């Protein structure tokens, strides 16, 4: 059974989600768009001063880019990939989010 056999939505939704993730990734990788980072955008000025904004944006942007590439691969190769790839991609997203959180709280601090 292929991934396309178990997907029930329209194909254009995957490409819209990919485009959104790609745009947000590019904004964050360029060092802008810190308002997309949950917790940082609502933090006080004292809390924001503890973090390097450029590093925070870039590490979050890189993590978002990983998810964007994963969505792109799933959309492009849905007729070839096995249905079990959905579980593999879920695992990759969970690990990616954990790595983003850990890196943001360790390396991105001043």
N, CA, C and O atoms as a MOPAC input file, in Angstrom:
PM7 MOZYME 1SCF
protein

 N      0.84700 1    -1.17700 1     0.00000 1
 C      0.00000 1     0.00000 1     0.00000 1
 C      0.89500 1     1.24400 1     0.00000 1
 O      1.87900 1     1.32000 1     0.73600 1
 N      0.54100 1     2.18600 1    -0.81800 1
 C      1.31800 1     3.41100 1    -0.97700 1
 C      0.73300 1     4.53700 1    -0.13200 1
 O     -0.40400 1     4.45600 1     0.33200 1
 N      1.52200 1     5.58400 1     0.05900 1
 C      1.09200 1     6.74200 1     0.83200 1
 C     -0.10500 1     7.42200 1     0.17900 1
 O     -0.97400 1     7.94800 1     0.87500 1
 N     -0.15700 1     7.41600 1    -1.14100 1
 C     -1.28000 1     8.03100 1    -1.85900 1
 C     -2.58600 1     7.28300 1    -1.61800 1
 O     -3.66700 1     7.86900 1    -1.68700 1
 N     -2.48300 1     5.99200 1    -1.33400 1
 C     -3.69500 1     5.19900 1    -1.09000 1
 C     -4.37700 1     5.56700 1     0.22800 1
 O     -5.59900 1     5.47100 1     0.33800 1
 N     -3.61000 1     5.98200 1     1.21600 1
 C     -4.18300 1     6.28200 1     2.52500 1
 C     -4.43500 1     7.77500 1     2.73300 1
 O     -5.08700 1     8.15800 1     3.70500 1
 N     -3.93500 1     8.60900 1     1.85000 1
 C     -4.20300 1    10.04400 1     1.99200 1
 C     -5.59200 1    10.33500 1     1.43700 1
 O     -5.96200 1     9.85700 1     0.36400 1
 N     -6.34500 1    11.12300 1     2.18100 1
 C     -7.72700 1    11.35500 1     1.77500 1
 C     -8.00300 1    12.80000 1     1.38000 1
 O     -9.09400 1    13.10500 1     0.89800 1
 N     -7.04600 1    13.68800 1     1.57300 1
 C     -7.26600 1    15.09400 1     1.26500 1
 C     -6.85300 1    15.44100 1    -0.15200 1
 O     -6.32200 1    14.61300 1    -0.89200 1
 N     -7.10900 1    16.67400 1    -0.50200 1
 C     -6.70800 1    17.16300 1    -1.82100 1
 C     -5.19600 1    17.36700 1    -1.85200 1
 O     -4.58500 1    17.72200 1    -0.84400 1
 N     -4.60700 1    17.13700 1    -3.02000 1
 C     -3.15400 1    17.26200 1    -3.15700 1
 C     -2.67200 1    18.69800 1    -3.00100 1
 O     -1.54700 1    18.91900 1    -2.55200 1
 N     -3.48400 1    19.66300 1    -3.35600 1
 C     -3.03000 1    21.05700 1    -3.29700 1
 C     -2.80800 1    21.51100 1    -1.86300 1
 O     -2.06200 1    22.46400 1    -1.63400 1
 N     -3.43500 1    20.85500 1    -0.89000 1
 C     -3.25400 1    21.23600 1     0.51300 1
 C     -1.81000 1    21.00100 1     0.95200 1
 O     -1.24000 1    21.80600 1     1.68900 1
 N     -1.23000 1    19.90600 1     0.50100 1
 C      0.16100 1    19.61200 1     0.84600 1
 C      1.08200 1    20.69500 1     0.30000 1
 O      2.02200 1    21.11200 1     0.97600 1
 N      0.81600 1    21.14700 1    -0.91300 1
 C      1.68400 1    22.15900 1    -1.51700 1
 C      1.50200 1    23.51700 1    -0.85500 1
 O      2.45900 1    24.28600 1    -0.76600 1
 N      0.30900 1    23.82500 1    -0.39400 1
 C      0.08800 1    25.08600 1     0.33700 1
 C      0.81400 1    25.03600 1     1.67700 1
 O      1.46100 1    26.00700 1     2.06800 1
 N      0.71400 1    23.91100 1     2.38300 1
 C      1.41100 1    23.76000 1     3.66800 1
 C      2.92400 1    23.82600 1     3.45400 1
 O      3.63600 1    24.44900 1     4.24100 1
 N      3.41000 1    23.19200 1     2.40100 1
 C      4.84100 1    23.26300 1     2.08100 1
 C      5.26700 1    24.70100 1     1.82400 1
 O      6.30700 1    25.13400 1     2.31900 1
 N      4.48200 1    25.44300 1     1.06000 1
 C      4.82400 1    26.83600 1     0.75800 1
 C      4.84900 1    27.69000 1     2.01700 1
 O      5.72500 1    28.54100 1     2.17300 1
 N      3.89600 1    27.47000 1     2.91700 1
 C      3.86100 1    28.22300 1     4.17200 1
 C      5.10200 1    27.91300 1     5.01000 1
 O      5.75300 1    28.82400 1     5.52200 1
 N      5.42500 1    26.64100 1     5.14800 1
 C      6.60900 1    26.26300 1     5.92000 1
 C      7.87800 1    26.80000 1     5.27800 1
 O      8.79800 1    27.21300 1     5.98300 1
 N      7.94200 1    26.80100 1     3.95500 1
 C      9.12000 1    27.29900 1     3.25900 1
 C      9.29200 1    28.79700 1     3.48300 1
 O     10.40200 1    29.25800 1     3.74900 1
 N      8.21500 1    29.55400 1     3.37800 1
 C      8.29500 1    31.00800 1     3.58400 1
 C      8.70900 1    31.32700 1     5.01400 1
 O      9.55800 1    32.19000 1     5.23600 1
 N      8.11800 1    30.63900 1     5.98300 1
 C      8.48500 1    30.88400 1     7.37700 1
 C      9.93800 1    30.47900 1     7.62100 1
 O     10.65300 1    31.16700 1     8.34900 1
 N     10.38000 1    29.38600 1     7.03000 1
 C     11.77100 1    28.94900 1     7.18000 1
 C     12.73500 1    29.98300 1     6.62200 1
 O     13.74600 1    30.29400 1     7.25000 1
 N     12.42800 1    30.51200 1     5.45200 1
 C     13.30400 1    31.50900 1     4.83900 1
 C     13.35300 1    32.77600 1     5.68900 1
 O     14.41700 1    33.36600 1     5.87100 1
 N     12.20700 1    33.18700 1     6.20400 1
 C     12.18300 1    34.37300 1     7.06300 1
 C     13.03000 1    34.15300 1     8.31300 1
 O     13.79900 1    35.03100 1     8.70700 1
 N     12.89500 1    32.99900 1     8.92900 1
 C     13.66100 1    32.72600 1    10.14400 1
 C     15.14400 1    32.54000 1     9.85400 1
 O     15.98400 1    32.99900 1    10.62800 1
 N     15.47900 1    31.87900 1     8.76000 1
 C     16.88600 1    31.69000 1     8.41300 1
 C     17.57700 1    33.00800 1     8.09200 1
 O     18.78600 1    33.14100 1     8.27500 1
 N     16.81500 1    33.97100 1     7.61700 1
 C     17.41400 1    35.27600 1     7.32700 1
 C     17.57400 1    36.11500 1     8.59000 1
 O     18.12300 1    37.21600 1     8.53600 1
 N     17.10000 1    35.60500 1     9.72700 1
 C     17.25200 1    36.31500 1    10.99100 1
 C     16.06500 1    37.18000 1    11.33800 1
 O     16.08900 1    37.88000 1    12.35100 1
 N     15.04100 1    37.15100 1    10.53400 1
 C     13.83500 1    37.93800 1    10.79800 1
 C     12.72500 1    36.97800 1    11.21000 1
 O     12.90000 1    35.76100 1    11.15400 1
 N     11.62300 1    37.50600 1    11.60900 1
 C     10.47400 1    36.67300 1    11.92500 1
 C     10.52100 1    36.05800 1    13.30500 1
 O      9.99000 1    34.96800 1    13.51900 1
 N     11.15700 1    36.74800 1    14.25200 1
 C     11.21900 1    36.19200 1    15.60300 1
 C      9.83600 1    36.11800 1    16.24400 1
 O      9.65200 1    35.41300 1    17.23600 1
 N      8.87200 1    36.83200 1    15.69200 1
 C      7.51400 1    36.77000 1    16.23100 1
 C      6.86000 1    35.42200 1    15.98000 1
 O      5.81900 1    35.12700 1    16.56600 1
 N      7.45400 1    34.59100 1    15.11100 1
 C      6.93200 1    33.24300 1    14.88400 1
 C      7.36500 1    32.26700 1    15.97300 1
 O      6.79500 1    31.18200 1    16.09000 1
 N      8.36000 1    32.63700 1    16.76600 1
 C      8.89500 1    31.73000 1    17.78000 1
 C      8.05900 1    31.86000 1    19.04200 1
 O      8.06900 1    32.89400 1    19.70900 1
 N      7.34300 1    30.80700 1    19.35300 1
 C      6.45800 1    30.81300 1    20.51100 1
 C      7.27600 1    30.96500 1    21.79100 1
 O      8.30000 1    30.30600 1    21.97000 1
 N      6.81600 1    31.82500 1    22.65900 1
 C      7.52100 1    32.07300 1    23.90500 1
 C      8.44900 1    33.26100 1    23.80800 1
 O      8.50900 1    34.08500 1    24.72100 1
 N      9.17300 1    33.35700 1    22.70600 1
 C     10.08300 1    34.48900 1    22.54200 1
 C      9.29600 1    35.76500 1    22.24400 1
 O      9.63500 1    36.83800 1    22.74400 1
 N      8.26800 1    35.65000 1    21.44700 1
 C      7.49800 1    36.84000 1    21.07200 1
 C      6.68400 1    37.39800 1    22.23100 1
 O      6.29600 1    38.56600 1    22.20600 1
 N      6.41900 1    36.57600 1    23.24800 1
 C      5.65700 1    37.05200 1    24.40100 1
 C      6.53500 1    37.28900 1    25.62400 1
 O      6.03000 1    37.68200 1    26.67600 1
 N      7.81700 1    37.06100 1    25.50700 1
 C      8.72400 1    37.21300 1    26.64100 1
 C      8.95400 1    38.68700 1    26.95400 1
 O      8.79600 1    39.56100 1    26.10200 1
 N      9.32700 1    38.92800 1    28.19200 1
 C      9.65000 1    40.30100 1    28.59400 1
 C     11.00800 1    40.69500 1    27.99800 1
 O     11.74500 1    39.84800 1    27.49300 1
 N     11.31500 1    41.95300 1    28.06500 1
 C     12.59000 1    42.43100 1    27.51700 1
 C     13.76800 1    41.80400 1    28.25500 1
 O     14.81500 1    41.55800 1    27.65500 1
 N     13.60700 1    41.54400 1    29.55000 1
 C     14.68100 1    40.91600 1    30.33000 1
 C     14.92100 1    39.47800 1    29.86100 1
 O     16.06300 1    39.03200 1    29.75500 1
 N     13.83500 1    38.76700 1    29.58500 1
 C     13.96700 1    37.39200 1    29.08000 1
 C     14.54300 1    37.37500 1    27.67400 1
 O     15.38500 1    36.53300 1    27.36000 1
 N     14.10000 1    38.29400 1    26.82300 1
 C     14.62600 1    38.35400 1    25.45400 1
 C     16.10300 1    38.67500 1    25.44700 1
 O     16.82900 1    38.23400 1    24.55700 1
 N     16.56000 1    39.44200 1    26.43200 1
 C     17.97800 1    39.81700 1    26.49400 1
 C     18.86800 1    38.61500 1    26.79200 1
 O     20.07100 1    38.67100 1    26.54100 1
 N     18.31300 1    37.54300 1    27.31400 1
 C     19.09400 1    36.34700 1    27.63900 1
 C     19.41900 1    35.51100 1    26.40700 1
 O     20.27800 1    34.63100 1    26.47400 1
 N     18.75500 1    35.76400 1    25.29100 1
 C     18.91900 1    34.94800 1    24.08900 1
 C     19.52100 1    35.75100 1    22.94300 1
 O     19.30100 1    36.95700 1    22.83000 1
 N     20.28100 1    35.06900 1    22.10100 1
 C     20.79300 1    35.66200 1    20.87300 1
 C     19.70900 1    35.51200 1    19.80900 1
 O     19.42400 1    34.40600 1    19.34900 1
 N     19.11400 1    36.62700 1    19.42900 1
 C     17.95600 1    36.60200 1    18.52800 1
 C     18.29000 1    35.97600 1    17.17400 1
 O     17.49300 1    35.20500 1    16.63700 1
 N     19.45300 1    36.29800 1    16.62100 1
 C     19.83500 1    35.74900 1    15.30400 1
 C     20.00500 1    34.23300 1    15.36900 1
 O     19.52600 1    33.51600 1    14.49100 1
 N     20.68600 1    33.74400 1    16.40500 1
 C     20.86700 1    32.29400 1    16.54500 1
 C     19.53200 1    31.60000 1    16.74800 1
 O     19.27700 1    30.53700 1    16.18100 1
 N     18.68900 1    32.20800 1    17.55700 1
 C     17.37300 1    31.63400 1    17.83300 1
 C     16.55700 1    31.51100 1    16.55200 1
 O     15.93000 1    30.48300 1    16.29700 1
 N     16.57500 1    32.56900 1    15.75500 1
 C     15.83900 1    32.54700 1    14.48700 1
 C     16.41600 1    31.51300 1    13.52800 1
 O     15.67200 1    30.78500 1    12.87000 1
 N     17.72800 1    31.45300 1    13.45100 1
 C     18.34800 1    30.52800 1    12.49500 1
 C     18.15100 1    29.06900 1    12.88100 1
 O     17.88500 1    28.23300 1    12.01800 1
 N     18.27900 1    28.75200 1    14.16300 1
 C     18.07800 1    27.35200 1    14.54700 1
 C     16.62400 1    26.93100 1    14.37300 1
 O     16.34500 1    25.80800 1    13.95200 1
 N     15.70600 1    27.82400 1    14.69500 1
 C     14.29000 1    27.50500 1    14.48700 1
 C     13.98100 1    27.40500 1    12.99500 1
 O     13.21800 1    26.53500 1    12.57300 1
 N     14.57000 1    28.29100 1    12.20400 1
 C     14.37800 1    28.24600 1    10.75200 1
 C     14.92100 1    26.97600 1    10.13500 1
 O     14.31800 1    26.41900 1     9.21700 1
 N     16.06500 1    26.51000 1    10.63600 1
 C     16.61900 1    25.26500 1    10.12100 1
 C     15.70800 1    24.08700 1    10.44700 1
 O     15.49300 1    23.20900 1     9.61100 1
 N     15.17400 1    24.07400 1    11.66500 1
 C     14.23600 1    23.01100 1    12.03700 1
 C     12.97400 1    23.04900 1    11.19500 1
 O     12.45100 1    22.00700 1    10.80100 1
 N     12.48700 1    24.24400 1    10.92000 1
 C     11.30700 1    24.38400 1    10.05700 1
 C     11.63000 1    23.94200 1     8.63000 1
 O     10.77500 1    23.38000 1     7.94500 1
 N     12.86000 1    24.19500 1     8.18300 1
 C     13.25600 1    23.78000 1     6.83900 1
 C     13.27900 1    22.26000 1     6.72200 1
 O     12.93100 1    21.71100 1     5.67700 1
 N     13.68500 1    21.58600 1     7.78000 1
 C     13.67700 1    20.11700 1     7.77700 1
 C     12.25100 1    19.60800 1     7.59200 1
 O     12.01000 1    18.68300 1     6.81600 1
 N     11.31500 1    20.21400 1     8.30600 1
 C      9.91300 1    19.80600 1     8.17800 1
 C      9.38600 1    20.14900 1     6.79000 1
 O      8.61700 1    19.37600 1     6.21800 1
 N      9.79000 1    21.30700 1     6.23400 1
 C      9.35300 1    21.69000 1     4.89200 1
 C      9.85900 1    20.69600 1     3.84600 1
 O      9.12000 1    20.31800 1     2.93700 1
 N     11.10800 1    20.27700 1     3.97500 1
 C     11.66100 1    19.29300 1     3.03400 1
 C     10.92300 1    17.97000 1     3.16200 1
 O     10.65400 1    17.30400 1     2.16200 1
 N     10.59900 1    17.59300 1     4.38200 1
 C      9.85300 1    16.35000 1     4.59900 1
 C      8.47900 1    16.41000 1     3.94000 1
 O      8.04800 1    15.44400 1     3.31100 1
 N      7.79300 1    17.53500 1     4.08200 1
 C      6.48800 1    17.70900 1     3.44000 1
 C      6.64700 1    17.67800 1     1.92000 1
 O      5.81800 1    17.08900 1     1.22600 1
 N      7.69800 1    18.30200 1     1.40000 1
 C      7.95600 1    18.30800 1    -0.03700 1
 C      8.16200 1    16.88900 1    -0.55800 1
 O      7.60800 1    16.51300 1    -1.59100 1
 N      8.96100 1    16.10600 1     0.16100 1
 C      9.23000 1    14.72200 1    -0.25000 1
 C      7.94500 1    13.90100 1    -0.22000 1
 O      7.68800 1    13.11100 1    -1.12800 1
 N      7.14400 1    14.08500 1     0.81600 1
 C      5.88700 1    13.33700 1     0.91000 1
 C      4.91700 1    13.72900 1    -0.20100 1
 O      4.21400 1    12.87500 1    -0.74000 1
 N      4.87400 1    15.01100 1    -0.54500 1
 C      3.98700 1    15.45400 1    -1.61400 1
 C      4.44600 1    15.00700 1    -2.98300 1
 O      3.63600 1    14.65300 1    -3.83900 1
 N      5.75800 1    15.02700 1    -3.18600 1
 C      6.31100 1    14.69400 1    -4.49800 1
 C      6.29700 1    13.19000 1    -4.76500 1
 O      6.03000 1    12.75400 1    -5.88500 1
 N      6.58400 1    12.40700 1    -3.73500 1
 C      6.72500 1    10.96500 1    -3.92400 1
 C      5.61000 1    10.16100 1    -3.25800 1
 O      5.83000 1     9.01800 1    -2.85800 1
 N      4.41600 1    10.74700 1    -3.13400 1
 C      3.33900 1    10.02300 1    -2.45400 1
 C      2.90700 1     8.76800 1    -3.21000 1
 O      2.35200 1     7.85400 1    -2.60000 1
 N      3.14500 1     8.69800 1    -4.51100 1
 C      2.78300 1     7.50800 1    -5.27900 1
 C      3.81900 1     6.40200 1    -5.14500 1
 O      3.55300 1     5.25700 1    -5.51300 1
 N      4.98900 1     6.72600 1    -4.62500 1
 C      6.08200 1     5.76300 1    -4.52300 1
 C      6.30800 1     5.32100 1    -3.07600 1
 O      6.61300 1     4.15600 1    -2.82400 1
 N      6.16100 1     6.23500 1    -2.14000 1
 C      6.45700 1     5.94600 1    -0.73900 1
 C      5.43300 1     4.98700 1    -0.13600 1
 O      4.24800 1     5.05300 1    -0.46400 1
 N      5.89000 1     4.09900 1     0.74200 1
 C      4.94300 1     3.20600 1     1.40200 1
 C      4.09800 1     3.97300 1     2.42000 1
 O      4.48600 1     5.05400 1     2.86300 1
 N      2.96600 1     3.42400 1     2.78300 1
 C      2.05500 1     4.08400 1     3.72700 1
 C      2.70300 1     4.25300 1     5.09500 1
 O      2.36900 1     5.18500 1     5.82600 1
 N      3.61100 1     3.37600 1     5.44300 1
 C      4.30700 1     3.45900 1     6.72400 1
 C      5.22200 1     4.66600 1     6.84600 1
 O      5.67600 1     4.99300 1     7.94200 1
 N      5.49400 1     5.32500 1     5.73900 1
 C      6.34400 1     6.51300 1     5.77300 1
 C      5.69100 1     7.63500 1     6.56600 1
 O      6.38700 1     8.52400 1     7.05700 1
 N      4.38300 1     7.61300 1     6.70100 1
 C      3.69400 1     8.62100 1     7.51500 1
 C      4.15400 1     8.51800 1     8.96500 1
 O      4.32500 1     9.54300 1     9.62500 1
 N      4.35600 1     7.31100 1     9.47100 1
 C      4.84600 1     7.12600 1    10.83400 1
 C      6.31300 1     7.54700 1    10.95600 1
 O      6.72100 1     8.12900 1    11.96100 1
 N      7.08000 1     7.25000 1     9.94000 1
 C      8.48800 1     7.66200 1     9.93700 1
 C      8.58100 1     9.18300 1     9.93900 1
 O      9.37800 1     9.76200 1    10.67600 1
 N      7.76900 1     9.82000 1     9.11900 1
 C      7.80400 1    11.28600 1     9.06500 1
 C      7.32900 1    11.89500 1    10.38200 1
 O      7.85500 1    12.92300 1    10.80700 1
 N      6.36200 1    11.28800 1    11.02200 1
 C      5.91300 1    11.76100 1    12.33500 1
 C      7.05600 1    11.68000 1    13.34700 1
 O      7.25800 1    12.60300 1    14.13500 1
 N      7.78800 1    10.59600 1    13.32500 1
 C      8.94600 1    10.45300 1    14.21300 1
 C     10.00300 1    11.49600 1    13.94400 1
 O     10.59400 1    12.04100 1    14.87600 1
 N     10.25000 1    11.78400 1    12.66400 1
 C     11.23800 1    12.80300 1    12.30100 1
 C     10.79600 1    14.17500 1    12.79900 1
 O     11.61600 1    14.93900 1    13.30800 1
 N      9.51800 1    14.49500 1    12.66100 1
 C      9.00500 1    15.78800 1    13.11700 1
 C      9.11900 1    15.91500 1    14.63300 1
 O      9.50200 1    16.97100 1    15.13700 1
 N      8.79400 1    14.85700 1    15.36000 1
 C      8.88500 1    14.89500 1    16.82700 1
 C     10.33300 1    15.09000 1    17.26500 1
 O     10.61200 1    15.92600 1    18.12400 1
 N     11.25200 1    14.32700 1    16.68300 1
 C     12.67200 1    14.46400 1    17.02700 1
 C     13.17300 1    15.85100 1    16.65100 1
 O     13.93000 1    16.45800 1    17.40900 1
 N     12.76600 1    16.35900 1    15.50200 1
 C     13.17400 1    17.68800 1    15.05100 1
 C     12.69500 1    18.75700 1    16.03200 1
 O     13.44800 1    19.67000 1    16.37100 1
 N     11.46700 1    18.64900 1    16.48000 1
 C     10.93900 1    19.63000 1    17.45100 1
 C     11.68700 1    19.55800 1    18.76800 1
 O     11.97900 1    20.59200 1    19.37000 1
 N     12.00100 1    18.35900 1    19.22500 1
 C     12.77500 1    18.21900 1    20.45700 1
 C     14.15900 1    18.83300 1    20.31100 1
 O     14.63900 1    19.51100 1    21.22000 1
 N     14.79700 1    18.60100 1    19.18100 1
 C     16.12300 1    19.17200 1    18.94100 1
 C     16.04200 1    20.69500 1    18.89400 1
 O     16.91600 1    21.37000 1    19.43800 1
 N     15.02200 1    21.24500 1    18.26200 1
 C     14.85400 1    22.69900 1    18.20600 1
 C     14.73500 1    23.27000 1    19.61200 1
 O     15.38500 1    24.26500 1    19.93400 1
 N     13.91700 1    22.65600 1    20.44600 1
 C     13.71900 1    23.15200 1    21.81700 1
 C     15.00700 1    23.07300 1    22.60800 1
 O     15.36600 1    24.02700 1    23.29900 1
 N     15.71100 1    21.95600 1    22.52300 1
 C     16.95500 1    21.78300 1    23.27700 1
 C     18.01800 1    22.76500 1    22.81000 1
 O     18.68600 1    23.39100 1    23.63300 1
 N     18.18000 1    22.90700 1    21.52200 1
 C     19.18800 1    23.83700 1    20.99000 1
 C     18.84100 1    25.27600 1    21.33500 1
 O     19.72400 1    26.06100 1    21.68400 1
 N     17.56200 1    25.63200 1    21.24200 1
 C     17.16600 1    27.00300 1    21.55100 1
 C     17.40600 1    27.33600 1    23.02600 1
 O     17.68400 1    28.48900 1    23.35600 1
 N     17.30500 1    26.35800 1    23.90500 1
 C     17.49200 1    26.62700 1    25.32600 1
 C     18.92400 1    26.45200 1    25.79300 1
 O     19.23400 1    26.75400 1    26.94500 1
 N     19.80500 1    25.97000 1    24.92700 1
 C     21.20200 1    25.80500 1    25.32700 1
 C     22.14400 1    26.68200 1    24.49600 1
 O     22.78500 1    27.58500 1    25.03400 1
 N     22.22600 1    26.42700 1    23.22100 1
 C     23.19300 1    27.11700 1    22.37200 1
 C     22.80800 1    28.57700 1    22.12300 1
 O     23.68100 1    29.43200 1    21.97000 1
 N     21.52800 1    28.86000 1    22.08200 1
 C     21.08000 1    30.20900 1    21.72200 1
 C     21.09100 1    31.19200 1    22.88300 1
 O     20.79600 1    32.37200 1    22.69600 1
 N     21.42700 1    30.72200 1    24.07200 1
 C     21.52400 1    31.64900 1    25.20000 1
 C     22.83200 1    32.41600 1    25.11500 1
 O     23.84200 1    31.89700 1    24.63900 1
 N     22.80100 1    33.66000 1    25.58200 1
 C     24.00700 1    34.48500 1    25.56000 1
 C     24.94000 1    34.07800 1    26.68700 1
 O     26.01600 1    34.65700 1    26.83700 1

